């Protein structure tokens, strides 16, 4: 059973302001929850429906497990079709940005990405290609938004998301910056070397003028058809694939 106050409490975590105040967010779906349980994240509590009980054997018995009805789950879920299980997880303290530790590796930098689905997909893509750090401008979508968490499919538990003033960071690092621009060198002719930053811009405006001046290598994904633009999450996938293929 779950009380009305608990339902109100969990529903409040749908709001960014409350997530920030309480340092908690929600994760839905058994696979994603298992990913967070097996990570450095702290899982506060898990709410599940009766039909999921046979699958709970792989979950730690140290967790606070609460059985609820499907009706109760629908009231606390952020999904139109709830997945029979929901967890409340603690938001970790943001890691300090140590520029020296980034040397010798690739990372993604996001300038003003607004769509939560795009951010979640980029996090999942970074995880697939072994890029474990994403730098986000302060106006990029919040990583603990339920839509971001859902789209990341558990990868958020492994990828370090750091919000920072990108202009200041790029002015302090010696890592080469590869910026996704319409008028850059073809990505298929670009050699990415052994380290660097993949800089991707806002869905509609692209990379801001302030950050464009920090780009060492303007790179474009050539257009062969008539589409006006390419989704930023798809662009991230192509960039990650190319840098891994050529590095």
C-alpha positions in Angstrom: 0.0 0.0 0.0 1.0 3.6 -0.6 -0.4 6.6 1.2 -1.9 9.7 -0.4 1.0 11.7 0.9 3.5 9.3 -0.7 1.7 9.6 -4.0 1.8 13.4 -3.8 5.5 13.2 -2.9 6.4 11.0 -5.8 4.3 13.0 -8.3 6.0 16.2 -7.1 9.3 14.7 -8.5 7.9 15.2 -12.0 8.8 18.9 -11.4 12.4 20.1 -11.9 12.1 22.5 -9.0 11.2 19.8 -6.6 13.8 17.4 -7.9 16.4 20.1 -7.3 15.2 20.9 -3.8 14.9 17.2 -2.7 17.8 15.8 -4.6 15.7 12.9 -6.0 14.4 11.8 -9.3 12.4 8.8 -10.7 13.4 5.9 -12.9 10.8 3.6 -14.6 11.2 0.2 -16.1 12.8 -2.9 -14.6 15.9 -2.9 -16.8 16.7 0.8 -16.2 16.2 0.4 -12.5 18.5 -2.6 -12.3 21.2 -0.4 -14.1 20.9 2.2 -11.4 21.0 -0.4 -8.6 24.2 -1.8 -10.0 25.8 1.6 -10.3 27.1 4.2 -7.8 23.7 5.8 -7.6 21.7 5.4 -4.4 18.2 3.9 -4.9 15.9 5.3 -2.2 12.8 3.1 -2.8 11.1 0.9 -5.4 7.4 0.7 -6.1 6.1 -2.3 -8.1 2.8 -4.0 -9.0 1.9 -7.5 -8.2 2.4 -8.9 -11.7 6.1 -7.9 -11.5 6.8 -9.8 -8.3 8.2 -12.9 -10.0 10.9 -10.7 -11.6 12.1 -9.0 -8.4 14.5 -11.8 -7.5 17.4 -9.9 -9.1 16.8 -6.8 -7.0 18.7 -6.2 -3.8 16.8 -7.2 -0.7 18.4 -4.2 1.0 16.1 -1.9 -1.0 12.8 -0.5 0.3 10.3 -2.4 -1.8 6.7 -1.3 -1.8 3.9 -3.2 -3.6 1.2 -0.9 -5.1 -1.8 -1.3 -7.4 -1.8 -0.5 -11.1 -4.1 2.4 -10.3 -1.6 3.8 -7.8 1.3 3.3 -10.2 -0.6 5.2 -12.9 -0.9 8.2 -10.5 2.8 8.4 -9.8 4.2 7.4 -13.2 5.4 10.1 -15.7 4.6 7.7 -18.5 1.3 7.4 -20.5 1.8 3.6 -20.2 3.5 2.7 -16.9 6.0 -0.1 -16.9 4.9 -1.9 -13.6 7.8 -0.6 -11.6 9.2 2.8 -10.5 12.1 3.8 -8.3 13.0 6.9 -6.5 16.8 7.6 -6.8 19.1 10.1 -5.2 20.7 12.8 -7.5 24.5 12.5 -6.9 26.6 15.5 -6.2 28.0 16.8 -9.5 31.6 15.8 -10.1 34.2 18.5 -10.2 35.4 19.3 -13.7 39.0 18.3 -13.7 40.4 19.4 -17.1 43.6 17.3 -16.7 41.6 14.1 -16.3 40.0 14.7 -19.7 43.3 14.6 -21.6 43.7 11.6 -23.8 39.9 10.9 -24.2 36.9 12.1 -26.2 33.9 13.8 -24.7 30.7 15.4 -25.9 29.8 19.0 -25.2 26.2 20.2 -25.7 25.3 23.8 -26.3 21.7 24.5 -25.4 20.1 21.2 -26.2 16.4 21.6 -25.3 14.6 18.4 -26.1 14.7 15.9 -23.3 14.4 13.0 -25.7 17.4 14.2 -27.7 19.5 14.5 -24.5 18.5 11.1 -23.3 19.4 9.6 -26.7 22.7 11.3 -26.8 23.5 9.9 -23.3 22.6 6.4 -24.5 24.8 6.9 -27.7 27.8 8.1 -25.6 27.5 5.1 -23.4 27.4 2.8 -26.5 30.6 4.3 -27.9 32.4 4.4 -24.6 32.3 8.2 -24.0 31.7 8.5 -20.3 31.6 12.3 -20.0 29.1 14.8 -21.4 29.5 18.5 -20.7 26.3 20.5 -20.8 25.8 24.3 -21.0 23.7 25.6 -18.2 20.7 26.1 -20.5 20.7 22.4 -21.7 17.8 20.2 -20.6 18.0 18.7 -17.1 19.5 15.2 -17.1 17.0 14.0 -14.4 13.9 15.0 -16.3 11.8 11.8 -16.5 11.9 12.0 -20.4 15.7 12.2 -20.4 16.0 9.3 -17.9 13.6 7.2 -20.0 15.3 7.9 -23.3 18.7 7.1 -21.8 17.5 3.5 -21.1 19.8 3.2 -18.1 22.9 4.7 -19.6 22.5 7.7 -17.4 23.8 5.5 -14.6 27.2 5.2 -16.4 27.7 8.5 -18.1 29.0 11.5 -16.1 26.9 14.6 -16.9 28.5 17.9 -15.9 26.8 21.3 -16.3 29.2 24.1 -16.7 29.9 27.4 -18.5 31.1 25.9 -21.8 32.7 29.1 -23.0 34.9 29.3 -19.9 35.8 25.6 -20.2 36.7 25.7 -23.8 38.9 28.7 -23.2 40.9 26.8 -20.6 41.4 23.4 -22.3 44.0 22.5 -24.9 41.8 19.6 -26.2 40.9 20.0 -29.9 37.3 21.1 -30.4 35.4 19.5 -33.3 32.2 21.6 -33.9 29.2 20.3 -35.8 28.6 23.1 -38.4 26.9 23.3 -41.8 30.0 24.7 -43.5 32.7 22.6 -42.1 34.9 19.9 -43.5 33.2 16.6 -44.4 33.1 14.3 -41.4 34.2 11.5 -43.7 37.4 13.3 -44.5 38.1 14.4 -40.9 40.7 12.6 -38.7 39.8 12.8 -35.1 43.1 11.8 -33.5 43.3 10.4 -30.0 41.4 13.0 -28.0 39.0 15.9 -28.3 35.6 17.5 -27.7 32.6 16.9 -30.0 30.6 20.1 -29.7 26.9 19.9 -30.7 24.5 22.9 -30.8 20.9 23.7 -30.2 18.3 22.0 -32.3 17.2 25.2 -34.0 20.0 27.7 -33.6 23.1 25.4 -33.7 26.2 26.3 -31.9 26.2 29.8 -30.4 28.5 32.5 -31.9 30.4 32.7 -28.6 31.4 29.0 -28.8 32.0 28.9 -32.6 35.1 31.0 -32.0 36.4 28.2 -29.8 36.1 25.5 -32.5 39.4 24.2 -34.0 37.9 21.9 -36.6 34.5 22.8 -38.1 33.0 19.5 -39.2 29.8 18.9 -41.3 27.8 15.7 -42.1 27.3 16.1 -45.8 23.7 16.2 -47.1 22.9 14.0 -50.1 19.1 14.5 -50.0 16.7 17.4 -49.5 16.0 17.3 -45.8 16.4 20.7 -44.2 18.3 19.5 -41.1 19.5 16.5 -39.2 18.3 15.6 -35.7 21.0 16.5 -33.1 20.9 13.0 -31.5 21.4 11.4 -34.9 24.3 13.8 -35.5 25.8 12.7 -32.2 25.6 9.1 -33.3 27.3 9.7 -36.6 30.1 11.7 -34.9 30.7 9.0 -32.3 30.7 6.3 -34.9 33.2 8.2 -37.1 35.6 9.1 -34.3 35.7 5.5 -33.1 36.2 4.1 -36.6 39.1 6.5 -37.3 40.8 6.7 -33.9 
